[in-house]
Structure formats: C-alpha cells, structure tokens
C-alpha cells in the first residue's frame, strides 16, 4: 500500500503547469574532534571569562609540580577545578576536602579529555576570611608539633645588660620602648635591628634579624615588636617562617605585637608575650625597677628609724640632770680621746713598720739594680777589651818580627841563587833579539843582533861571523868593534 502524500495534488498541479522544482539538499560539514573542542573552548572562555563559583571542595589533589587539582561540587553537580602553582602559592589558607569556598576564574575546556573545567585565579573560604583560616590552620599544626608547649619556653634573664629589639626604625614603637627603658633602667643597653614589619619581604627580614642577633653574642634577650594593625598588617607575624625562626632562637624572645587584644602566631611561640611594646619594656626592666623601688622604700624606712631614735635620745636627755649629762658626755669624750690615742699609736707603729719594710725593699732593689748595672758590665768589658788589645799587639809584633826574619832569609837565599849575582863576578848574559837566552852558537847566525847584559848594564852588538869551538869571535856593536867570547 502506497502511503498518501498530502502534497501530491499540489505537485501534480504544478507539473501540469509545466513548472518543476527540486528540493534543496542540506550540505554536510565534518568537524575534526580537536577543531570542534577548540572552538567550543574559545566560545566558552569568551562567554565565561571571569566568574565566581561557590561550592564544596572534593578530591583535593596537590601535584608535585605545585599545581592543585580538586572538584567543586554542590548537591546536584560538580565542576573540575585547576589552580596553577603561580596562583596556589598566593593562597593565605590551606585548602582541604569538605571546605566551602568561593572560586574566581574562567571556564575552559581541557582539550585532551574534552572536559569542561574552571581555571581558578583566586579562592577564599565562605564564612571565614582566608587570613583567619590560615591563622587557625597554622596555629593548630604548630600546637600539635609542640612549639607552644610551656616546657620549651626559656626564662628571661633577671638583669639583662643588652636587649636586642627587632622592629621598624621609624615607628613610634622604638621611641616608646626607649623612653620606658630610660625611665626605669637607664643602664640597660638597647641594640636595634631594623626590619620591615609588614609586606612580602617582612618574614625573611625578621628571620635574618633573629639569626644575626643570636650570632653577635652581644644581647641577652630579643624583643620582637610592632604596633597594632589589621590581620593583613600582622600577616608577617602569623607566618610559619617567623614562627620557626623564633622557636629556633637560642636566646629568649619576647613578642610585643599589636595591642592587648591582638594575638599572633609569634605570641604563642615566643618565650613571653607582652600585651604591647611598652609593656615589654616594663617586663624586661621589672626586676631592676623592683630593686630600685625596694631600695627607695628601705631608705625611707631607715631615715624614719633614725629620726625616731634621735627623737628618743633627745627625750631621754631632757629627763637627765645637766650635771649627769655633762659627766656622761665628759666620760664619753675621754673614752673617745683614749681610743683616739690608741689608734694614733697603732697608726704610728704601723707607718714605721711599713716604712722600714719599704726601706729594706728599696735597699734590696738597689743592690739588685747595682748587681745588674750595665755600667759595671761595660767597665768589665772595657778592661777585657784593653787586655785583649795588648795581647793582640804583642802577638802582632812577634808575628811581624818572625815574618821579617823569614823574609830576610828568603831574600838572602834568593839573592844567592839569582843569576844576576853571577854577573857581579865578571860573567855576562847574551840574549837574542827576541829576548831568548843564547846557550849555543847554533842559536845565532851572521848579522844577528844580540843583547849582552852585564852586572851594571847591557849593550847591543851584531854578529859578523860564527865559529864553533873557536876561542875568539869578533862582533860589531853600537860603540865599535869588540871581541867577545
């Protein structure tokens, strides 16, 4: 059975008129998954780029990278949340499962899973501020660790000589502290370690100041002080970094932060909490101030007792007869004079004994000085030097005489062995032109120039002829012809 087409008659009529229409076919677009998810992500981020979402934290998972992942849910739905490390480190409290929070961020799509998520920028708890929650969480954690226990609190020294104070150098805190110290204990030294008491750098500066004051060994205790302020202003003193630095301090630490109603983590960790910086100055100087007050009280009581005794003595004197008073006064004066005489005699004897001992000591010292007098040693040295000089002169004379005698003997012996002495007996030395001694006729030739040395001089001659074994030879010299052997 062919189903009835309600538009069949109309179609037939149109055909009868000669007109023909074709129904349009819809075009089909095929989306890649990545492109579709990416476009959806862009649309979602444009539409929900900055929103606040309220819910309960569930499945809280901090990653090793520092990012934080959790699910925000209510009774009917849930939304994955990612809080990247850069924003997570700025949180002032520690998120945990079951905590009701407000999260601000932008809705996005995690393309790898095709999952919608909220990329969080900030987060704060509902019903309690983030700073207050962070304060309570850190306080409970440090309490469990035992940092607040009374057993670990160190006692303050009763009479400190130097106090180190960590505070701002320009605030009213340091002025008030110094005024009270000067008024109650002017001998107390104060060493200021200037720091920032609020801001991001404050915890690190306070920790460094605590470490430096402990390392100097100049102070007996440390005061951590600042004026009052809001919870945000006191955030540095509620940081774990400052709390652990206080707990690690070998020196006692007094916290004097804010007003009487302000409590910080540093107050619980410190060895003593002062309600205000001025109260800290009073607590530190309390023992010294109490001693001064007690001394003033005792002085006042002593003065009153002395006046009372004097008054009683005057009353007793008024009831005594004048003669009896004079007798007592005279007796008293005589006794005093006698005691004065005895004391004078003992003093004179003591002075004489001391004078004798001093004289003996001076004599001993003088003898010792004379014994070691350098002038005497110098005189002895000079005498020894003169003796050595005389002995040296005698030795030199004997040595010179002995050397002269030996030299004369050597000279006579040398003279006796000298060939020149032979010349005195009529002999002569014949030398060639080169200065060589002529020992044989074989060394000379005709026309050679010869030098003949006699005892009293020398002369030059020329050889005319040479004959071996001949008894006579004729030569011609500068003075004429002479015959020579």
Secondary structure, DSSP 8 states (H G I E B T S, - for coil): -----TTHHHHHHHHHTT--------------HHHHHHHHHHHHHHHSSSEEEEEEEEEEEE-TTS-EEEEEE-SS-EEEEEE-HHHHTT-SS---TT-EEEEEEEEEEETTTTEEEEEEEEEEESSS-HHHHHHHHHHHHHHHHTTT-GGG-----TT-SEEEEEE-TTSHHHHHHHHHHHHH-TT-EEEEEE--SSSTTHHHHHHHHHHHHHHH---SEEEEEE----TTTTGGGGSHHHHHHHHT-SSEEEEEES-TT---HHHHHSSEE-SSHHHHHHHHTHHHHHHHHHHHHHHHHHHHHHHHHHHHHHHHHHHS-HHHHHHHHHHHHHHHHHHHHHHHHHHHHHHHHHHHHHHHHHHHHHHHHHHT-HHHHHHHHHHHHHHHHHHHHHHHHHHHHHHHHHHHHHHHHHHHH-HHHHHTTT--EEE-TTS-B--SGGG--TT-EEEEE-SS-EEEEEE----SS-S-EEEEETTEEEEE-
